Amino acid sequence: MKALIVCGLLLGSAASAQSATAILKDAQGANIGSVHFDVVRGGVQVSVQAHGLTPGGHGMHVHENGSCEVGVDAMDNMPKPFFASGEHFDPALSKQHATPTTPDKLGHAGDLPMLMADASGNATLSFTSSKLSLSGMASLLRRSVIVHAKPDDYKTNPAGMTGERVACGVIVRDDSAARVYQVPGTITFPEGVAVSADQSTIFTGSSRTGTIYAIDAASGEARIFSPGGSLGRTSALGLKLDARGRLYVAGGATGAVSVLNPDGSPLTTLMTPPSPTAYINDLVLGPDGSAYVTDSSRPVIWRVTPDLKRIEAWLPLQGTQIKYQPGINLNGIALTPDGKALLTVQYNTGKLFRIDLASRRIQEVSVPGGLMYGDGLLLDGNTLYVGQNKLNWVRKVELAAGAMSGKSDTVSSADGLKYPSTLALLGGDLIAVNSELDRTTSGTPPEVPFKLSRFPKF
């Protein structure tokens, strides 16, 4: 059986994943088939092979979470097989079950054609859909495919009257070399990341509680490094380590920058002037030991003095070419390789700026296409990596000498990034935080445990 689906928009890049596979297993863990995804002209070709099904039609859908564990069915509050996969993949928030050709704004992107099993319980299906992608906002990577017990009526919420979930497979990129580190907690929503000088420890923090976790880079074991609430720290966004092993923490809406000793004990908390719109987002350490700090709501770049005695308004931005707008403004910040300037990205415009440390002169860095939804910045020599959270990918930008322009045609979704925020280097690998911060407003529960993704530089 073949089906052709031609509506919707394909978001992707030539450097993104080209193929992925989900191995279907039944509730007893037996392998009953596979679903293969290939990027082709016009969308994604999907090929399904399955056996051991009851004869007849079986609804098939992509679900939000990359898990096939037992979960709780919200309809009756009972644990059932595969319910950890969550609800149907619905990036446009249509909240409507519909046909596989219905535009995303009117129906779930995860609503797939029906799988038909013959008298022997075998089923094959091949179709191409422009609604599906292996990169970007609509990426299928690290989501799950569910096969149901009954046919799909393509209209009844939430799943077309398809009955029990009888098979499940997580969609995994075929060429993946990614590793996942799990972050404790069910409301953590990690945002920042830093790596110790000896490369043995990864630090990340909770945007919701301020707790800082230390993760062993070899074993993946996580522990609390500093509990939330220390010296008033109730949120942790950007993180940076200095040469003495002290950890600087951007405090989000608290308007504070916290500094921790190498053993995790609190050293100091420095407060910016009280404001209902404070949003201390990210920071970077300068060559003199100062910390330069972005504020996503107030038009100013702050500076923590090297002696950690005060935080000051280093560069007011009113009247400059960095024009603040409603929403999230300046976000990620990095130091140029020569140590002479800062680079910072404006989230809601996609503009990248260079700020000279000596003169405080601001210049826009030309990057064709811009860096919309730019969150964390990471500089590796003249290569700038940008976490574009809403797009679910990391973009690579090659900067020209002097960092006044850059070229970019490469992105990586790794193996299913979920709203990637900040980035760090670990040897020859990148660490990206899967913040899932979009789920704090969408009404979709987060996929737990939260994760950091480690994958080779590209």
C-alpha positions as CSV (number, residue, x, y, z in Angstrom):
1,M,0.0,0.0,0.0
2,K,1.3,3.5,-0.9
3,A,0.1,6.9,0.2
4,L,1.3,10.3,-0.8
5,I,0.9,13.3,1.6
6,V,1.8,16.6,0.1
7,C,0.6,19.4,2.4
8,G,2.5,21.2,5.0
9,L,6.0,22.7,5.3
10,L,9.3,20.9,5.4
11,L,11.8,22.5,7.7
12,G,15.4,21.3,7.4
13,S,18.9,21.6,6.1
14,A,21.2,19.7,3.9
15,A,23.4,19.0,6.9
16,S,20.6,17.6,9.0
17,A,19.8,14.0,9.6
18,Q,19.0,12.1,6.4
19,S,17.5,8.9,7.9
20,A,16.2,7.5,11.1
21,T,14.6,4.3,12.3
22,A,12.1,3.2,15.0
23,I,12.2,-0.5,16.0
24,L,8.7,-1.5,16.9
25,K,8.2,-3.7,20.0
26,D,5.1,-5.1,21.6
27,A,4.2,-4.8,25.3
28,Q,6.3,-8.0,26.0
29,G,9.3,-6.4,24.5
30,A,9.3,-8.6,21.3
31,N,10.5,-7.0,18.1
32,I,7.6,-6.9,15.7
33,G,8.9,-4.6,12.9
34,S,10.4,-1.3,12.1
35,V,9.5,2.2,10.7
36,H,12.2,3.8,8.6
37,F,12.4,7.5,7.7
38,D,14.4,8.9,4.8
39,V,14.7,12.6,3.8
40,V,13.7,12.9,0.1
41,R,12.7,15.7,-2.3
42,G,9.3,16.9,-1.0
43,G,9.5,15.6,2.5
44,V,10.2,12.4,4.3
45,Q,9.6,8.9,2.9
46,V,8.3,6.5,5.6
47,S,8.5,2.7,5.2
48,V,6.8,0.4,7.6
49,Q,7.1,-3.4,8.1
50,A,5.4,-5.2,10.9
51,H,4.2,-8.6,11.9
52,G,2.2,-10.3,14.7
53,L,-0.7,-7.8,14.4
54,T,-4.3,-8.7,14.4
55,P,-5.8,-8.7,10.9
56,G,-7.3,-5.3,9.8
57,G,-6.6,-1.7,10.3
58,H,-4.3,-0.2,13.0
59,G,-4.1,3.5,13.7
60,M,-0.5,4.7,13.7
61,H,0.8,8.0,15.1
62,V,3.9,9.8,16.1
63,H,3.8,10.8,19.8
64,E,5.5,13.6,21.6
65,N,8.0,11.8,23.8
66,G,10.9,9.5,22.9
67,S,9.9,6.8,25.4
68,C,8.1,3.5,25.2
69,E,7.9,2.9,28.9
70,V,4.7,2.3,30.9
71,G,2.9,5.6,31.7
72,V,-0.3,6.8,33.2
73,D,-3.4,7.1,30.9
74,A,-5.0,10.5,31.9
75,M,-8.4,9.2,30.9
76,D,-8.6,6.7,33.8
77,N,-5.4,7.5,35.8
78,M,-4.2,3.9,35.2
79,P,-0.7,2.8,34.2
80,K,-0.6,1.3,30.7
81,P,2.0,0.1,28.2
82,F,3.7,2.9,26.1
83,F,1.9,5.8,27.7
84,A,5.2,7.4,28.6
85,S,5.2,8.4,24.9
86,G,2.8,11.1,25.7
87,E,0.2,12.5,23.4
88,H,0.2,12.9,19.6
89,F,3.0,15.1,18.2
90,D,1.3,18.4,17.7
91,P,3.9,21.2,17.1
92,A,1.3,23.7,15.8
93,L,-0.8,23.1,18.9
94,S,-3.9,22.3,16.9
95,K,-5.2,20.0,19.6
96,Q,-7.2,18.2,17.0
97,H,-7.0,14.6,15.7
98,A,-7.3,14.6,11.9
99,T,-6.3,13.0,8.6
100,P,-2.7,12.6,7.6
101,T,-3.1,15.3,5.0
102,T,-4.7,17.9,7.2
103,P,-2.4,21.0,7.6
104,D,-0.6,21.1,11.0
105,K,-2.6,24.1,12.3
106,L,-5.8,22.1,11.9
107,G,-4.6,18.6,13.0
108,H,-1.8,16.7,14.7
109,A,1.5,16.5,12.7
110,G,1.8,13.0,14.1
111,D,-1.4,11.6,12.5
112,L,-0.1,9.0,10.0
113,P,-1.8,6.8,7.4
114,M,-3.4,3.6,8.8
115,L,-1.4,0.4,8.9
116,M,-3.3,-2.6,7.3
117,A,-2.5,-6.1,8.5
118,D,-3.3,-9.1,6.3
119,A,-4.8,-12.4,7.5
120,S,-1.4,-13.5,8.7
121,G,-0.9,-10.3,10.8
122,N,1.7,-8.9,8.4
123,A,1.7,-5.2,7.3
124,T,3.7,-3.0,5.0
125,L,3.2,0.6,4.2
126,S,5.2,3.3,2.3
127,F,4.3,7.0,1.9
128,T,5.9,10.4,1.6
129,S,4.9,13.3,3.7
130,S,5.9,17.0,3.5
131,K,4.4,17.4,7.0
132,L,7.3,15.4,8.5
133,S,11.0,16.4,9.0
134,L,14.1,15.1,10.7
135,S,15.3,18.6,11.7
136,G,13.9,21.9,12.9
137,M,10.7,22.7,14.8
138,A,8.9,19.6,13.4
139,S,11.7,17.1,13.9
140,L,10.6,13.5,14.5
141,L,13.9,12.6,16.1
142,R,13.7,11.1,19.6
143,R,9.9,11.0,19.4
144,S,8.0,7.7,19.3
145,V,5.8,5.8,16.8
146,I,2.8,4.1,18.3
147,V,0.7,1.4,16.6
148,H,-2.8,1.0,18.0
149,A,-5.2,-2.0,18.3
150,K,-8.0,-0.6,16.1
151,P,-8.6,1.4,12.9
152,D,-8.4,5.2,12.9
153,D,-11.5,7.3,12.3
154,Y,-9.3,10.4,11.7
155,K,-11.6,12.7,13.6
156,T,-12.2,11.7,17.2
157,N,-10.0,13.3,19.8
158,P,-7.5,12.4,21.1
159,A,-6.5,9.3,19.0
160,G,-9.3,8.5,16.5
161,M,-10.9,5.7,18.6
162,T,-7.9,3.5,17.9
163,G,-7.9,1.7,21.3
164,E,-4.9,0.3,23.1
165,R,-1.3,1.0,22.2
166,V,0.0,-2.3,21.0
167,A,3.5,-1.5,19.7
168,C,6.0,1.3,20.1
169,G,9.4,2.4,18.8
170,V,11.6,5.5,19.5
171,I,12.7,7.3,16.4
172,V,16.6,7.4,16.4
173,R,18.9,9.0,13.9
174,D,20.7,6.3,11.9
175,D,24.1,7.9,12.0
176,S,23.9,9.1,15.6
177,A,27.0,9.2,17.7
178,A,25.2,11.2,20.4
179,R,25.2,10.4,24.1
180,V,22.6,11.5,26.6
181,Y,23.2,12.6,30.2
182,Q,20.1,12.5,32.4
183,V,19.3,15.4,34.7
184,P,17.4,14.7,38.0
185,G,14.0,16.2,38.8
186,T,10.6,16.5,37.3
187,I,10.4,20.3,37.1
188,T,14.1,21.0,36.5
189,F,13.9,22.5,33.0
190,P,17.7,22.8,32.8
191,E,19.1,25.9,30.9
192,G,22.8,26.4,31.5
193,V,25.9,24.2,31.1
194,A,29.6,24.4,31.9
195,V,32.4,21.9,31.9
196,S,35.2,21.7,34.4
197,A,38.8,22.5,33.4
198,D,39.8,18.8,33.7
199,Q,36.8,17.8,31.5
200,S,35.6,15.4,34.2
201,T,32.4,17.2,35.3
202,I,29.5,18.8,33.6
203,F,27.5,21.4,35.5
204,T,23.9,22.3,34.7
205,G,21.2,24.2,36.6
206,S,17.4,24.3,37.0
207,S,15.7,27.4,35.6
208,R,12.8,26.7,38.0
209,T,14.5,25.9,41.3
210,G,18.0,27.2,41.1
211,T,19.5,23.8,42.0
212,I,22.9,23.2,40.4
213,Y,23.8,19.6,39.4
214,A,27.2,18.1,38.8
215,I,27.3,15.2,36.3
216,D,30.3,12.8,36.0
217,A,31.2,13.1,32.3
218,A,32.4,9.5,32.2
219,S,29.7,7.6,34.1
220,G,26.8,10.0,33.8
221,E,26.1,9.9,37.5
222,A,24.4,13.1,38.7
223,R,24.5,14.7,42.1
224,I,23.3,18.0,43.6
225,F,26.3,20.4,43.6
226,S,24.4,23.3,45.2
227,P,20.7,23.2,46.3
228,G,18.3,25.8,45.1
229,G,17.7,28.6,47.5
230,S,21.4,29.2,48.4
231,L,21.7,32.9,49.1
232,G,18.4,33.4,47.5
233,R,19.2,31.6,44.2
234,T,15.8,30.3,42.9
235,S,16.7,30.2,39.2
236,A,19.8,29.2,37.3
237,L,20.2,30.1,33.6
238,G,23.7,30.7,32.0
239,L,26.7,29.2,33.8
240,K,30.4,29.9,33.5
241,L,33.5,28.6,35.4
242,D,36.5,30.8,36.0
243,A,40.1,29.8,36.2
244,R,39.8,29.2,40.0
245,G,36.9,26.8,39.5
246,R,34.3,29.2,40.8
247,L,30.9,28.9,39.1
248,Y,29.0,32.0,38.0
249,V,25.2,31.7,37.7
250,A,22.8,34.0,35.9
251,G,19.6,34.2,37.9
252,G,16.9,35.0,35.4
253,A,14.0,37.0,36.8
254,T,15.6,37.3,40.2
255,G,17.9,39.9,38.7
256,A,20.9,38.3,40.4
257,V,24.3,36.8,39.6
258,S,25.4,34.1,42.0
259,V,29.0,32.9,42.5
260,L,29.7,29.4,44.0
261,N,33.0,28.1,45.4
262,P,34.6,25.1,43.8
263,D,33.0,22.9,46.5
264,G,29.5,24.2,45.7
265,S,29.2,26.4,48.7
266,P,27.7,29.9,48.0
267,L,30.3,32.7,47.8
268,T,28.2,35.7,46.9
269,T,25.1,36.9,45.3
270,L,25.1,40.3,43.5
271,M,21.8,42.0,42.8
272,T,21.0,44.3,39.9
273,P,18.6,47.2,40.8
274,P,15.1,45.9,41.7
275,S,12.8,45.7,38.7
276,P,9.7,43.7,37.7
277,T,11.2,43.1,34.3
278,A,14.7,41.8,35.3
279,Y,15.9,38.8,33.3
280,I,19.6,38.0,33.8
281,N,20.1,35.5,31.1
282,D,23.7,34.7,30.2
283,L,27.3,35.7,31.1
284,V,30.9,35.4,29.9
285,L,34.2,36.1,31.7
286,G,36.4,38.8,30.2
287,P,40.2,38.8,30.1
288,D,40.5,40.9,33.3
289,G,38.2,38.6,35.3
290,S,35.1,40.7,34.9
291,A,31.8,38.9,34.1
292,Y,29.7,40.5,31.4
293,V,26.0,39.7,31.7
294,T,23.1,40.0,29.4
295,D,19.6,41.1,30.5
296,S,16.9,40.0,28.1
297,S,14.3,42.6,29.3
298,R,16.2,45.6,30.4
299,P,18.4,47.3,27.7
300,V,21.8,47.1,29.5
301,I,24.8,44.9,29.7
302,W,25.9,44.4,33.3
303,R,29.4,43.8,34.6
304,V,30.5,41.9,37.7
305,T,33.7,43.4,38.9
306,P,36.7,41.0,39.2
307,D,36.8,41.4,43.0
308,L,33.1,40.2,43.1
309,K,32.2,43.3,45.2
310,R,29.5,44.8,42.9
311,I,27.5,44.5,39.7
312,E,27.2,47.6,37.5
313,A,25.5,48.9,34.4
314,W,28.5,48.6,32.1
315,L,26.8,49.5,28.8
316,P,23.3,51.1,28.7
317,L,21.8,50.3,25.3
318,Q,19.2,53.0,24.9
319,G,19.9,55.0,21.7
320,T,22.3,52.3,20.3
321,Q,21.7,50.0,17.4
322,I,20.7,47.3,19.8
323,K,17.0,48.2,19.9
324,Y,15.0,46.3,22.5
325,Q,11.6,45.0,21.5
326,P,8.8,43.1,23.3
327,G,9.9,39.6,24.3
328,I,13.4,38.1,24.8
329,N,16.2,40.4,23.6
330,L,19.9,39.9,24.2
331,N,20.5,36.3,25.2
332,G,23.8,34.3,24.7
333,I,27.1,36.0,25.0
334,A,30.7,35.0,24.2
335,L,34.2,36.4,24.1
336,T,36.0,36.7,20.8
337,P,39.2,34.5,20.4
338,D,41.5,37.6,20.7
339,G,39.8,38.6,24.0
340,K,39.0,42.1,22.6
341,A,35.3,42.0,22.1
342,L,32.0,40.4,23.1
343,L,29.6,38.7,20.8
344,T,25.9,38.6,21.7
345,V,22.7,37.5,20.0
346,Q,19.3,39.2,20.1
347,Y,16.8,36.4,20.4
348,N,13.7,38.1,18.9
349,T,15.4,39.7,15.9
350,G,18.1,37.1,15.1
351,K,20.8,39.8,15.0
352,L,24.4,39.2,16.2
353,F,26.4,42.0,17.6
354,R,30.1,42.6,18.3
355,I,30.9,44.9,21.2
356,D,34.5,46.2,21.6
357,L,35.6,45.9,25.2
358,A,37.9,48.9,25.1
359,S,35.7,51.4,23.2
360,R,32.3,49.8,23.9
361,R,31.5,50.3,20.2
362,I,28.7,48.2,19.0
363,Q,28.6,46.8,15.5
364,E,26.2,44.3,13.9
365,V,27.8,41.1,12.6
366,S,26.5,40.2,9.2
367,V,25.2,36.6,9.1
368,P,23.0,35.9,6.1
369,G,19.6,34.7,7.2
370,G,20.2,35.8,10.8
371,L,20.1,33.7,13.9
372,M,16.4,33.9,14.9
373,Y,15.7,32.3,18.3
374,G,19.4,32.4,19.1
375,D,19.9,31.3,22.7
376,G,23.4,30.1,23.9
377,L,26.6,31.0,22.0
378,L,29.8,28.9,22.0
379,L,33.0,30.0,20.3
380,D,35.5,27.4,19.3
381,G,38.3,29.4,17.6
382,N,36.5,31.3,14.7
383,T,33.6,28.8,14.7
384,L,30.5,30.0,16.5
385,Y,27.9,27.5,17.5
386,V,24.4,28.9,18.3
387,G,21.6,27.0,20.0
388,Q,18.4,28.1,18.2
389,N,16.0,26.7,20.7
390,K,12.7,27.0,19.0
391,L,14.2,25.4,15.8
392,N,15.5,22.4,17.8
393,W,19.0,22.7,16.3
394,V,22.5,24.0,16.7
395,R,23.8,26.2,14.0
396,K,27.4,26.5,12.9
397,V,28.7,29.9,11.8
398,E,32.2,30.4,10.4
399,L,33.3,33.9,11.4
400,A,35.7,36.0,9.3
401,A,38.8,37.6,10.8
402,G,37.7,40.3,13.3
403,A,34.3,38.6,13.7
404,M,32.5,41.2,11.7
405,S,30.8,38.7,9.4
406,G,30.0,35.1,9.3
407,K,28.8,32.4,6.9
408,S,26.5,29.6,7.9
409,D,24.9,26.7,5.9
410,T,25.2,23.9,8.5
411,V,22.9,22.9,11.3
412,S,22.7,19.8,13.5
413,S,19.7,18.4,15.3
414,A,22.0,15.7,16.8
415,D,19.7,12.9,17.8
416,G,16.6,14.8,18.7
417,L,17.4,18.1,20.4
418,K,14.5,19.5,22.5
419,Y,14.6,23.3,22.7
420,P,18.4,23.5,23.0
421,S,19.5,26.4,25.1
422,T,23.2,26.8,26.1
423,L,26.2,24.9,24.8
424,A,29.6,23.8,26.1
425,L,32.7,22.0,24.7
426,L,33.9,18.6,26.1
427,G,36.9,17.4,24.2
428,G,35.9,17.1,20.6
429,D,32.2,17.1,21.4
430,L,29.5,19.6,22.0
431,I,27.1,19.5,25.0
432,A,23.7,20.9,24.3
433,V,21.0,21.4,27.0
434,N,17.6,20.1,26.1
435,S,15.8,22.7,28.1
436,E,12.2,21.9,27.1
437,L,11.3,25.4,28.1
438,D,8.7,25.6,25.4
439,R,6.7,23.1,27.5
440,T,6.3,25.5,30.4
441,T,3.8,27.5,28.3
442,S,2.4,25.0,25.8
443,G,0.5,22.8,28.4
444,T,2.5,19.7,27.2
445,P,4.1,17.9,30.2
446,P,7.9,17.8,29.9
447,E,9.6,14.6,28.9
448,V,11.5,13.4,31.9
449,P,14.2,12.7,32.8
450,F,15.5,15.9,31.3
451,K,18.6,15.4,29.2
452,L,21.9,16.9,28.0
453,S,23.0,15.8,24.5
454,R,26.7,15.1,23.8
455,F,27.6,14.8,20.1
456,P,30.7,15.4,17.9
457,K,31.5,18.9,16.6
458,F,30.4,19.3,13.1
